[in-house]
Amino acid sequence: MKTYYNSEDLKKFGNIGEFSKELADKFFDYYGSVFKEGALTAREKALVALGVAHAIQCPYCIDAYTKDTLEKGCTEEQLMEAVHVSGAIRGGASLVHGVQMMNHTKKIMM
């Protein structure tokens, strides 16, 4: 069964410069700088990226950062904890917008 998502396409990510090399080069320079050791270790950044990948539901990013976190020595438990953090933040973001709904409801009901 064919799907829009093809895991083999992840290997082609470096080709995004084919139609716009200058912008791709800028992106990859920035991307590389972001993931260098800094206040956070590369391992910590990989776990953050894995959580974000789940929040934005990017299958390519999930694949890439699952592999990256494992290569950086993270455990399965740590990976799943990052996913749960992502889920909690995503769920909380939906719920906190309930305040907007409640405010609007009270305004309408007045």
N, C-alpha and C positions, 0 to 999 in steps of 0.2 A: 504494500500500500504506500503510495507516494504522499508525502506531506510537504508543506512549505519549508519546514525546517529540515535541512540536510546537514548532518554533523560533519560531513566532509568539507562543507563550505567554510568552516572555521579555519581550515588550513589556508584558505584563500584571503584571509583578512589583510595580509600584507599587500594584496593587490588593489586595495581601495584607492591607491594613488594613480591607477591606470588612467583615469579620466581627469584627475586634478592632483598632480604630483606635489605642487607647492603646498596645498592645504593638507594633504596627507602627511607630508614631511613635518609640517608644524604640529599636527596632531600627535604623530609618533614621538616627536621630541618632547612634547608636553607629557604624554602618557609615560614615557620612560622616566622623566624627571619625577613624576608623581609617585612612582613605585620604587624609587631609590630609598635606601635607609635614611631615616630622618628622626623626628621625634617618635615615630612609630617604626618598628622593625618591618622588614619586608614580609615576614610571616604574619604579623598583625594586620598589615595592609591587605594581604591576600584574604584573610578572614573577613575583613570589612567588605572587600570586593565580592566575596561569596555571598554575604548577607544582602548586599545591594543587588546582586544579580538575581536573587530570589524575589526581592521586593519589586524589581522592574520586570521580572519574569522573562529574562533573556536566556533562552536555552544555550546559546553559544557561550555566554559568560558563565553560566552554571557549569558547563563542561570544562571550560578553561580554568576556572578558579577552583573547581573540585580537584582537578589534576594538580594545579599549582599549590594548593594548601597541603595536599598529601605529600608532594615533593619537598615541601618546606618542613615536614615533620609533624604536621597536625594529625590528631587522632580523629577517628570517625565521630567520637563523642563531641569533640570540639567543632567539627563541621556541622553537626546537627544542632548544637547549641547556637551557632551563628545563624542557622536557618530559623530557629525559634525566636531569636532576637528580632530578626527581620519580620517574622510573622506578627510578633507583638507590636512592633512599631507600625506596621501596615494596618493591623486591626485597630490599634489605638487611634491612628489618623482618621479612620472611618468613623469611629465612635465619637471622637472629639467634635466632628462636624455635626453631631447630634445636638450640640449646644446651639448651633446656628439654626437648626430645624426647630428646636424648642423656642428660641427667641422669636422666630418668624411665626410659629403657631400662636404664641401668646399675643403677638401684634394683631394677627388676623382675628383672634377670638375676642378682642377687646370691644 
